[in-house]
Amino acid sequence: MSSYKFGIAICTLNQLCLDFKGNLSRILTSIDRAIELGASIRLGPELEITGYGCEDAFYEIDTVFHSWQVLGEILKKNYKNIIICIGMPVIKDSCLYNCVTIIYNSKIVYIRAKNRLAIHGNYRENRYFKPWNDGTNGSISWFELPPLITEICEQKRVPFGDGAIIEIKDNVIENNDLQASLGVFRIGFEICEELWHADTQSNRHFGLRACHLVVNPSSSYWELRKLDNAYNHVRSVTSKTGGVYAYVNNIGCDGGGRLCFYGRSFVMENGNLLSMSNVLSDELFDEVSVTVSAVDPINIQQFRLQNNIPIRSCTVSEKFIKFNDSKPYENSSMLYSNISDVNTITIENCGFFKNWNFEIPQTNIAKNFVGLCPEEEIMRYCSLWLWDYLRRCIPGGIKGFIVPLSGGLDSSSVVCIVYSLCRFLHHQIYSVKNQNVIKSLKSILDIEAHELQPQDICQRLLRCCYLRTKFSGQDSYDRAKNLAQLVGADFQTYDLTDIYQKIIDTVPLGIKPKSTDDVTIQQQNVQARIRMVLTYYMSECNRLVLATGNVDEALVGYLTKYDCSSADLNPIGSISKNDLKRFMIYSKQIIPNSEQVLDHIINAIPSAELTGQDQKDEEDLGLTYDELSLFGRIRRGIYGTYGPYGMFCKIWNDRHADHVRQVFNGQLVEPTLLASKIKRFFTLYARNRHKQTILTPSLHTETYSPDDNRFDHRQFLFNTKWPWQFEQIDKMIEQILNG
């Protein structure tokens, strides 16, 4: 092996959209750390200068202008002997492109434009950006730099596009070192979405261009059970072609609101993981996380030779342009020539490789990079999402959260998530000694007086209010009170019966109940809406109000408009009832002495208690939560995207599958029963779709989220009888029964 290696610094950042000052500070910190750790190349996440979730702010010319200003500040630092990749938006020929700008020795080498845009799920990149080319045959052209950049780096034009790789010719390797036999070192580029296409750039970079390294700045958001998709995909690619792949992701909530980026940037070599960021709880709240991997290119060469991997470079006609950092692209004839077929940018005499003697902190990757169960994912990323909101609201006078705690599973799970956050904060303050966390909490917590326990932190950050009526049961009160005391939260209670009764008795146009024991929907809605008003009142205007509705109930509208489903944030609005139940079971491991209290909540029958303590949610719905979860995932989710008829056919065809039989108590479902359930589901869905237009912003976690604002774009006026679709179901049942 050679003593000369190159260090890859993957820099995971928690950025905030349009916070150019803060974003620049975090970028510079990451570059400085990368240099300290001996890196030869520094990689940041996608659109790191602006933040990824700027949305329609990308239309503003200010956003691009300030991005160039920030890049100018980076160039002024005059960093030497390190390649720096910076994500930013760039306008060329009146089109906006999502780009990575590659810098070496304070000169711009290349601006790589994204050629495949993310337009699925919560992604809407084609609303703002144009793809460069179609992603199949790369091309580049000259880009005229803004005067403010020319003034700093003395460059007028640089290559722009997606068709070029960078070739490194190093001058530091001694002739008797094995590394000298390699000749050159090649770097290719992908940007986020390009990784997921069948004709990926990485396959061509590795298989046709013999690249040693492919880099990918990304902005991938968290969804349950999808945490390792990128890792698995890259592992497959590099194990087939050989090479090193560096994937860099954002982390946290960057202001886009409903998303939490999951970090976990990594470097993969020949199918083996070298490093991964943010795998430990110590790193979860880091605004800047830098992980460096030392790579020996001979390992790549040896892997390809031993596995007889064909590199079909003979099929590629190479055309070069040279980059010289002292006088980059200065030849005037070159600056105005046609470079559309250029596919290689050569950097000579760059000192890219280092005689490696740096110590790199080791992470126990084998234990931490995989194996996060869904309950752990909920604990980590819901806590991080809430923290990013809270810390950015504290300067405006916010002191914590308030939860309308009913003693039911949903509101109790929100309390447990906040307690999980308090556990993380305790660890960050007293074990990690994270100064950013300590500074953020200084106005709320007396950290220096004595060591606070997670319950002490929870007592200051979380207020729970139990808002009872004459219909509330003692059992639900006990569950709420015991949980609040268990986690240390401030617990308040208020009986709103008098307010409710005053409205019922004095306000005209009330719908008369059928009997003295009957409670009309109108009266139930009054109770629910009073609770929302009281929760905001009891927040004292200095706490973020957390909603407590789950995704299954939102999907069929089992909620009242502007009740406790209306709040500032909803950490569980995209999580199913079943996953919340599993999370509550998991919470027994993280909350001391909690088994009895949490079991009481877990085993309680779900009830809104708007008509009395005997009310049962599943009876009101006419559907079980297991059925709701299955139907939701078939309407849109992991099982496909189906309407009423398609859903019936899908489930009937899969009736022997475990995921269907489990929903129906292990039995084969009977077709008429299945039809009635599906009709009930779609009737409720159509009737209540309008409610989803005002759902509280919730953390996106599920592919069957009905979030109308960003994810699930549907009409909200339906023929609720679905006459044509239901008739087709009836015909199918007749066909099944007649054999």
C-alpha positions in Angstrom: 0.0 0.0 0.0 1.0 3.6 -0.4 1.6 6.1 2.4 -0.1 8.8 0.2 -3.9 9.0 0.7 -6.6 11.6 0.2 -8.9 12.6 2.9 -12.7 13.1 2.1 -14.5 15.4 4.5 -18.2 14.9 4.6 -19.8 18.0 6.2 -23.4 17.5 7.5 -24.9 20.9 8.3 -28.1 22.0 10.0 -28.9 25.1 7.9 -31.7 27.6 8.0 -33.3 28.9 4.8 -32.3 32.4 3.9 -30.1 32.7 7.0 -27.1 33.6 4.9 -25.0 34.9 7.8 -25.6 31.7 9.9 -25.2 29.4 6.9 -21.9 31.0 6.0 -20.6 30.7 9.5 -21.5 27.0 9.6 -19.9 26.4 6.1 -16.7 28.2 7.2 -16.6 26.2 10.4 -16.9 22.9 8.4 -14.1 23.9 6.0 -11.8 24.8 8.9 -12.5 21.5 10.6 -11.9 19.6 7.3 -8.5 21.2 6.9 -7.6 20.5 10.6 -8.4 16.8 10.0 -6.2 16.7 6.9 -8.9 16.5 4.2 -8.1 16.9 0.5 -11.7 17.5 -0.5 -14.5 19.1 1.5 -18.1 18.2 0.6 -21.2 20.0 1.8 -25.0 19.2 1.3 -27.2 20.4 -1.5 -28.0 24.1 -1.6 -26.1 24.7 1.6 -25.7 28.4 1.1 -29.4 29.2 0.9 -30.9 26.1 2.7 -32.8 23.6 0.6 -36.4 24.5 1.6 -36.5 28.1 0.3 -39.4 27.2 -2.0 -40.8 30.3 -3.7 -38.0 32.4 -2.3 -35.9 30.8 -5.1 -37.9 33.1 -7.5 -36.4 36.1 -5.8 -33.3 37.5 -7.5 -32.1 38.5 -4.0 -31.7 34.8 -3.1 -29.2 34.2 -5.9 -27.5 37.5 -5.4 -26.9 36.8 -1.7 -25.6 33.3 -2.6 -22.9 34.9 -4.8 -22.0 37.2 -1.9 -21.6 34.3 0.4 -19.5 32.4 -2.1 -17.4 35.6 -2.4 -16.7 35.5 1.4 -15.6 31.9 1.1 -13.2 32.8 -1.8 -11.7 35.6 0.3 -10.6 33.1 2.9 -7.9 31.9 0.4 -8.1 28.3 1.4 -5.1 26.3 -0.1 -4.6 22.7 -1.2 -8.2 21.6 -0.6 -11.0 21.1 -3.1 -14.2 22.7 -1.8 -17.6 21.9 -3.1 -20.4 24.4 -2.3 -24.1 23.9 -3.0 -26.0 27.0 -4.3 -28.5 28.2 -6.9 -27.1 29.8 -10.1 -28.9 31.7 -12.9 -27.6 31.1 -16.4 -29.4 32.5 -19.5 -32.5 33.4 -17.5 -32.8 29.9 -16.1 -32.3 28.9 -12.4 -30.1 25.8 -11.8 -29.4 23.8 -8.7 -25.6 23.7 -8.7 -22.4 22.7 -6.9 -19.6 25.1 -7.3 -16.1 23.5 -7.1 -13.3 25.7 -5.7 -9.6 25.1 -5.5 -7.1 27.6 -4.1 -9.8 30.3 -4.1 -10.5 29.9 -7.8 -13.6 28.4 -9.3 -12.8 25.2 -11.2 -16.3 24.2 -12.4 -20.0 24.8 -11.7 -21.8 21.5 -11.9 -25.6 21.8 -12.7 -28.1 19.3 -11.6 -29.6 17.3 -14.5 -32.4 15.3 -12.8 -34.8 17.2 -10.6 -36.7 15.7 -7.6 -40.4 16.1 -8.2 -41.9 13.3 -6.1 -43.3 13.3 -2.6 -42.6 16.6 -1.0 -40.1 17.6 -3.6 -41.1 20.4 -6.1 -37.8 21.3 -7.7 -39.2 21.7 -11.2 -41.3 24.6 -9.8 -38.1 26.7 -9.4 -35.2 25.0 -11.2 -34.5 23.8 -14.7 -32.6 20.6 -15.3 -29.4 20.9 -17.2 -29.6 18.7 -20.3 -31.6 15.5 -19.8 -29.0 13.6 -17.7 -28.1 11.1 -20.4 -25.4 12.9 -22.5 -23.5 15.5 -20.5 -22.4 18.9 -21.9 -20.8 22.0 -20.6 -20.5 25.6 -21.7 -18.9 28.8 -20.5 -20.5 30.7 -17.6 -19.9 34.5 -17.2 -19.2 35.1 -13.5 -20.8 38.0 -11.7 -18.5 41.1 -11.4 -18.4 40.8 -7.6 -16.8 37.3 -8.0 -14.5 38.4 -10.8 -13.2 41.1 -8.5 -12.3 38.6 -5.9 -10.9 35.7 -7.9 -9.9 37.5 -11.1 -11.8 35.0 -13.3 -14.2 36.0 -16.0 -15.6 32.7 -17.2 -15.7 29.1 -15.9 -17.1 25.8 -17.2 -20.7 25.2 -16.4 -22.9 22.1 -16.9 -22.9 18.3 -16.2 -20.6 16.8 -18.7 -17.2 17.0 -17.1 -15.2 15.1 -14.5 -12.2 16.5 -12.7 -8.8 14.8 -13.3 -6.1 15.3 -10.7 -2.4 15.1 -11.6 -0.4 15.3 -8.4 3.1 16.5 -8.0 3.9 15.3 -4.5 4.0 11.5 -4.9 7.5 10.1 -5.0 8.5 7.9 -8.0 9.2 4.9 -5.8 5.7 5.0 -4.2 3.1 2.5 -5.5 0.7 5.5 -6.0 2.9 6.7 -8.8 1.7 3.8 -11.0 -1.9 5.2 -11.0 -1.1 8.3 -13.1 -4.2 10.3 -12.4 -7.1 10.5 -9.9 -10.6 11.1 -11.3 -13.6 12.7 -9.5 -17.2 12.6 -10.8 -20.3 14.4 -9.6 -23.9 13.6 -8.9 -26.5 15.8 -7.2 -29.1 14.1 -5.0 -31.9 12.9 -7.3 -29.5 11.7 -10.0 -28.5 8.8 -7.8 -31.9 7.2 -8.0 -32.3 6.9 -11.8 -31.5 3.7 -13.7 -29.0 5.5 -16.0 -27.2 7.2 -13.0 -24.2 9.4 -13.5 -22.3 7.2 -11.0 -22.5 4.1 -13.2 -21.0 6.0 -16.1 -18.4 7.8 -13.9 -17.2 4.5 -12.5 -17.8 2.2 -15.4 -16.9 4.4 -18.4 -14.6 7.1 -17.0 -12.8 5.0 -14.4 -13.5 7.6 -11.7 -12.0 6.8 -8.3 -14.4 9.1 -6.4 -18.0 10.2 -7.0 -19.5 12.9 -4.8 -23.2 13.5 -4.2 -24.5 16.6 -2.2 -28.1 15.8 -1.2 -31.1 16.9 0.7 -33.0 13.7 1.7 -35.7 14.0 4.2 -36.7 11.4 6.8 -39.5 8.9 6.3 -40.1 6.0 8.6 -38.4 2.7 7.6 -36.5 4.4 4.7 -33.4 5.5 6.7 -30.9 3.3 4.9 -32.2 3.5 1.3 -29.3 5.6 0.0 -26.8 3.5 1.9 -28.1 0.3 0.4 -28.2 1.8 -3.1 -24.6 3.1 -3.0 -23.3 -0.1 -1.4 -24.8 -2.0 -4.4 -23.3 0.4 -6.9 -19.7 0.5 -5.5 -19.6 -3.3 -4.9 -20.2 -3.8 -8.6 -18.0 -1.1 -10.1 -15.4 -0.4 -7.4 -14.7 3.1 -6.3 -15.4 5.5 -3.5 -18.8 7.3 -3.1 -19.3 10.2 -0.8 -22.9 11.1 0.0 -23.5 14.3 2.0 -26.9 15.2 3.4 -28.5 18.0 5.4 -29.8 17.4 8.9 -32.7 18.9 10.8 -35.4 21.3 9.9 -34.1 24.0 7.6 -37.3 26.1 7.8 -39.2 24.2 5.1 -41.5 23.3 8.0 -42.8 19.8 7.5 -39.5 18.0 6.7 -36.6 16.8 8.8 -33.5 15.9 7.0 -31.8 12.9 8.5 -28.1 13.5 8.0 -26.2 10.2 8.1 -23.8 11.3 5.4 -21.3 8.5 4.5 -18.3 7.4 2.5 -18.4 4.0 0.8 -15.4 2.2 -0.7 -15.9 -0.9 -2.9 -19.1 -1.7 -1.1 -17.7 -1.2 2.4 -18.7 1.7 4.7 -15.7 3.8 5.8 -17.6 6.5 7.8 -21.0 7.8 8.6 -22.0 11.0 10.4 -24.7 11.6 13.0 -25.0 7.9 13.9 -24.5 8.7 17.6 -26.9 10.7 19.8 -23.9 12.9 20.7 -23.9 14.2 17.1 -27.6 14.5 16.6 -27.9 18.2 17.6 -24.6 19.3 16.1 -25.1 22.2 13.7 -21.8 21.2 12.0 -20.7 17.6 11.8 -17.4 16.8 9.9 -16.3 13.3 9.3 -13.1 12.5 7.4 -12.2 9.2 5.7 -8.7 8.5 4.5 -8.8 6.6 1.1 -6.0 4.8 -0.7 -6.7 4.8 -4.4 -4.7 1.6 -4.8 -7.6 -0.2 -2.9 -9.9 0.8 -5.7 -7.5 -0.3 -8.4 -6.9 -3.6 -6.7 -10.6 -4.2 -6.2 -11.3 -3.7 -9.9 -8.4 -5.9 -11.0 -9.2 -8.8 -8.6 -12.9 -8.7 -9.6 -12.2 -8.3 -13.3 -14.4 -5.3 -13.5 -14.5 -3.9 -17.1 -13.9 -0.2 -17.4 -15.1 0.7 -20.9 -13.1 3.9 -21.3 -12.3 2.9 -24.9 -15.9 3.9 -25.7 -15.4 7.5 -24.6 -13.6 10.1 -26.6 -11.9 12.3 -24.1 -11.5 16.0 -24.6 -9.6 18.1 -22.0 -9.3 21.6 -20.8 -6.7 22.5 -18.2 -7.2 24.4 -15.0 -4.3 26.3 -13.5 -5.0 28.0 -10.2 -2.5 30.8 -10.9 -4.0 31.7 -14.2 -7.2 29.6 -14.6 -8.7 29.5 -18.2 -6.8 32.6 -19.1 -6.3 31.9 -22.7 -8.7 34.2 -24.5 -9.1 31.8 -27.4 -10.2 29.1 -25.0 -12.6 31.4 -23.0 -14.7 32.0 -26.1 -14.3 28.6 -27.8 -17.0 25.9 -28.0 -16.5 23.5 -25.1 -19.8 21.6 -25.4 -17.9 18.3 -26.0 -15.3 18.8 -23.3 -15.6 16.0 -20.7 -12.5 16.4 -18.5 -11.1 19.2 -16.5 -7.5 18.6 -15.6 -5.9 20.1 -12.5 -2.1 19.6 -12.5 0.5 20.0 -9.7 -2.1 20.3 -7.0 -0.7 18.5 -4.0 -4.0 16.6 -3.6 -2.5 13.6 -1.9 -1.0 13.7 1.5 1.5 11.5 3.3 -1.1 10.5 5.8 -0.3 11.0 9.5 -3.5 12.4 10.7 -5.5 10.7 13.4 -9.2 10.3 12.6 -11.7 9.7 15.4 -13.3 6.3 14.9 -17.0 5.7 15.1 -18.5 2.3 16.0 -20.3 2.2 12.6 -21.1 -1.5 12.8 -23.3 -0.8 15.9 -24.9 2.4 14.9 -25.2 2.9 11.1 -28.1 0.5 10.8 -30.5 -1.1 13.3 -32.6 2.0 14.2 -36.0 0.5 14.7 -39.0 2.7 13.8 -39.5 3.7 17.4 -35.9 4.9 17.7 -36.4 6.9 14.5 -39.5 8.6 15.9 -37.6 9.4 19.1 -34.6 10.9 17.3 -36.1 12.8 14.4 -39.3 14.1 16.1 -37.0 15.4 19.0 -34.7 17.0 16.5 -37.5 18.6 14.6 -39.1 20.0 17.7 -35.7 21.3 18.9 -35.0 23.1 15.7 -38.3 24.9 16.0 -37.9 25.7 19.7 -34.3 27.0 19.5 -35.2 29.3 16.7 -38.3 30.6 18.5 -36.6 31.2 21.9 -35.1 34.6 20.8 -38.7 35.7 20.1 -39.8 34.9 23.7 -40.9 31.3 23.4 -40.2 29.3 26.5 -41.4 25.8 25.6 -44.4 23.7 24.6 -47.9 23.1 25.8 -49.9 19.9 25.1 -53.6 19.3 25.6 -53.2 16.0 27.4 -56.3 13.9 27.4 -54.7 10.7 28.8 -55.2 9.0 25.4 -52.5 7.3 23.3 -52.0 10.2 20.9 -51.5 13.1 23.3 -49.5 10.9 25.6 -47.1 10.0 22.7 -46.6 13.7 22.1 -45.6 14.1 25.8 -43.2 11.2 25.5 -41.6 12.7 22.4 -41.1 16.0 24.3 -39.6 14.0 27.2 -37.3 12.3 24.7 -36.2 15.7 23.6 -35.4 16.6 27.2 -33.3 13.5 27.5 -31.3 14.5 24.5 -30.9 18.1 25.8 -29.7 16.7 29.2 -27.1 14.7 27.4 -26.0 17.6 25.2 -25.7 20.0 28.1 -23.9 17.8 30.7 -22.1 15.1 28.7 -21.4 16.5 25.3 -21.3 20.1 26.6 -22.7 21.4 23.3 -22.3 25.2 23.6 -24.9 25.9 21.0 -27.5 24.0 23.0 -26.4 25.6 26.3 -26.5 29.1 24.7 -30.0 28.5 23.3 -31.4 27.3 26.6 -29.7 29.9 28.9 -32.8 32.2 29.0 -35.1 29.3 30.0 -33.0 27.0 32.2 -30.6 27.7 35.1 -28.0 25.3 33.8 -25.0 26.4 35.9 -26.6 26.3 39.4 -26.8 22.5 39.6 -27.2 19.6 37.2 -30.8 19.3 36.0 -32.3 15.9 35.3 -34.4 15.3 32.2 -37.5 15.6 34.4 -36.3 19.1 35.6 -35.8 20.2 32.0 -39.2 18.8 31.1 -40.8 20.7 34.0 -39.6 24.0 32.5 -40.1 23.2 28.8 -43.5 21.3 28.9 -46.9 22.3 30.2 -49.7 19.8 30.0 -53.4 20.8 30.4 -56.2 18.4 31.0 -59.4 20.1 29.9 -62.3 18.1 31.3 -66.1 18.3 30.9 -68.9 16.4 32.6 -68.4 13.7 29.9 -64.8 13.1 31.0 -63.9 10.0 33.0 -61.8 9.7 36.1 -59.6 7.1 34.5 -58.5 9.5 31.7 -57.7 12.2 34.2 -55.6 9.8 36.2 -53.7 8.7 33.1 -53.0 12.3 32.1 -52.0 13.4 35.6 -49.7 10.3 36.2 -47.9 10.7 32.9 -47.3 14.4 33.5 -45.9 13.7 37.0 -43.8 10.9 35.6 -42.0 13.1 33.1 -41.9 16.1 35.3 -44.2 18.3 33.2 -46.2 21.2 34.6 -49.7 19.9 34.9 -52.8 22.1 34.8 -56.4 21.2 34.7 -59.6 23.1 34.0 -63.3 22.1 33.9 -64.9 23.7 30.9 -68.4 22.3 31.6 -69.9 25.7 32.7 -68.6 27.4 29.5 -69.9 24.6 27.4 -73.3 24.5 29.1 -73.7 28.3 28.9 -73.3 28.1 25.1 -75.7 25.2 24.8 -78.3 26.9 26.9 -78.1 30.5 25.6 -76.9 30.5 22.0 -79.7 30.2 19.4 -79.9 27.7 16.5 -78.7 24.7 18.6 -79.6 21.3 17.2 -81.9 19.6 19.7 -80.7 16.1 20.9 -82.9 13.1 20.3 -83.0 12.4 24.1 -81.6 13.8 27.3 -78.6 11.4 27.0 -77.8 12.2 23.4 -75.0 14.6 22.6 -75.2 16.0 19.1 -72.3 16.5 16.7 -72.8 20.2 17.1 -72.4 19.9 20.9 -69.4 17.7 20.5 -67.7 20.2 18.2 -68.3 23.0 20.8 -66.5 21.0 23.4 -63.6 20.3 21.1 -63.2 23.9 19.9 -63.4 25.3 23.5 -60.4 23.0 24.3 -58.4 24.6 21.5 -59.2 28.1 22.7 -58.3 27.3 26.3 -55.1 25.6 25.3 -53.9 28.7 23.5 -55.0 30.8 26.5 -53.1 28.6 28.9 -50.0 28.8 26.7 -49.6 32.4 28.0 -48.6 33.4 24.4 -45.0 32.1 25.1 -45.3 28.4 24.4 -45.7 26.5 21.1 -49.0 24.6 21.1 -48.5 21.0 20.0 -51.4 19.2 18.2 -52.1 15.6 19.0 -53.8 14.0 16.0 -52.4 11.0 14.1 -52.4 10.3 10.4 -55.1 7.7 10.4 -57.7 10.0 12.0 -56.7 12.9 9.7 -57.1 10.7 6.6 -60.8 10.1 7.3 -61.5 13.4 9.1 -62.1 11.9 12.6 -61.4 15.3 14.1 -63.2 18.7 14.6 -62.0 21.6 12.5 -60.2 24.0 14.9 -60.1 21.6 17.9 -56.9 20.3 19.4 -55.8 19.2 16.0 -55.3 22.9 15.3 -52.0 24.1 16.9 -48.6 25.5 16.0 -46.9 22.2 15.2 -47.9 18.5 15.1 -45.0 16.0 15.7 -47.3 13.0 15.2 -49.6 14.2 12.4 -48.0 11.8 9.9 -47.6 8.8 12.2 -50.1 5.9 12.4 -51.9 4.8 15.5 -50.1 1.5 15.4 -46.6 3.1 15.2 -47.5 5.4 18.1 -48.6 2.4 20.1 -45.3 0.8 19.4 -43.4 4.0 20.3 -45.2 4.1 23.6 -44.2 0.6 24.4 -40.6 1.6 23.5 -40.8 4.6 25.7 -40.9 2.3 28.7 -37.2 1.8 28.1 -36.3 5.5 28.2 -38.6 6.9 30.9 -37.6 5.6 34.4 -40.3 3.7 36.4 -42.8 4.2 33.6 -44.1 0.7 32.9 -47.3 0.9 35.0 -48.2 4.4 33.9 -47.6 3.7 30.2 -49.3 0.3 30.2 -52.4 2.0 31.6 -52.3 4.4 28.6 -51.4 1.7 26.0 -54.2 -0.6 27.1 -56.9 2.0 27.3 -59.6 1.9 24.7 -59.3 5.0 22.4 -62.1 7.5 23.2 -62.7 11.1 22.5 -64.9 11.3 25.6 -67.2 13.9 23.9 -70.4 12.0 24.7 -69.2 10.1 27.8 -66.4 7.8 29.0 -68.0 4.8 27.2 -67.6 6.4 23.8 -65.2 4.3 21.6 -63.4 5.8 18.6 -63.4 2.6 16.5 -67.2 2.3 17.0 -67.7 5.9 15.8 -65.5 5.3 12.8 -66.9 1.9 11.9 -63.3 0.9 11.2 -60.4 -0.4 13.3 -57.1 1.5 13.4 -55.5 -1.6 11.8 -57.9 -1.2 8.8 -57.3 2.5 8.6 -53.6 2.0 8.4 -53.8 -0.7 5.7 -56.3 1.3 3.6 -54.2 4.5 4.0 -51.1 2.7 2.7 -53.0 1.4 -0.3 -54.7 4.7 -1.1 -51.2 6.1 -1.3 -48.1 4.5 0.1 -46.0 1.4 0.1 -48.6 -0.8 -1.5 -49.4 1.6 -4.4 -51.9 4.3 -5.2 -55.5 3.2 -5.6 -59.1 4.5 -5.6 -62.1 2.6 -4.2 -62.3 -0.1 -6.9 -58.6 -0.6 -7.1 -58.2 -0.9 -3.4 -60.9 -3.6 -3.3 -59.1 -5.5 -6.1 -55.7 -5.1 -4.5 -56.7 -6.3 -1.0 -58.8 -9.2 -2.5 -55.9 -10.3 -4.6 -53.5 -10.1 -1.6 -56.0 -11.6 0.9 -53.6 -14.5 1.6 -50.7 -12.2 2.4 -49.6 -11.7 6.0 -50.1 -7.9 6.0 -53.8 -8.4 5.1 -54.6 -11.3 7.3 -53.1 -9.6 10.3 -55.6 -6.7 9.9 -58.5 -9.1 9.8 -57.5 -11.2 12.9 -55.6 -13.7 10.9 -58.7 -14.7 8.9 -59.4 -14.6 5.2 -61.5 -11.6 4.7 -65.0 -12.1 3.3 -65.6 -10.0 0.1 -68.9 -8.3 1.2 -67.3 -7.3 4.5 -64.2 -6.0 2.7 -66.4 -4.0 0.4 -68.4 -2.4 3.2 -65.2 -1.4 5.0 -63.7 0.1 1.9 -66.9 2.0 1.1 -67.0 3.3 4.7 -63.4 4.4 4.4 -63.9 6.3 1.2 -67.2 7.8 2.3 -65.5 9.3 5.4 -62.5 10.3 3.3 -64.6 12.2 0.7 -67.0 13.7 3.3 -64.1 15.1 5.4 -61.4 15.9 2.9 -62.0 19.6 3.5 -60.6 19.2 7.0 -57.2 18.2 5.6 -56.9 21.7 4.0 -56.4 23.2 7.5 -54.3 20.6 9.2 -51.6 21.9 11.5 -48.1 21.7 10.0 -46.8 18.2 10.9 -43.5 16.5 10.6 -43.7 14.3 7.4 -43.0 10.7 8.3 -45.3 8.5 6.2 -45.9 8.1 2.4 -49.6 8.0 3.1 -49.8 11.3 4.8 -52.9 13.3 3.7 -51.1 16.7 4.2 -53.0 18.9 1.7 -50.5 21.7 1.8 -47.3 20.0 0.5 -47.6 16.3 0.0 -51.1 14.9 -1.0 -52.6 17.3 -3.5 -56.2 16.3 -4.0 -59.6 17.9 -4.6 -61.7 18.5 -1.5 -65.1 18.5 -3.1 -66.4 15.0 -3.9 -69.5 13.1 -4.7 -69.3 11.3 -1.4 -71.5 8.4 -2.7 -68.8 7.4 -5.3 -71.7 5.9 -7.4 -69.6 4.6 -10.4 -66.7 3.3 -8.3 -68.9 1.5 -5.7 -71.0 0.0 -8.5 -67.8 -1.6 -9.9 -67.0 -3.1 -6.5 -70.5 -4.6 -6.4 -70.0 -6.1 -9.8 -66.7 -7.6 -8.7 -68.3 -9.1 -5.6 -71.0 -10.7 -7.7 -68.4 -12.2 -10.0 -66.4 -13.5 -7.0 -69.5 -15.1 -5.3 -70.7 -16.7 -8.6 -67.3 -18.3 -9.0 
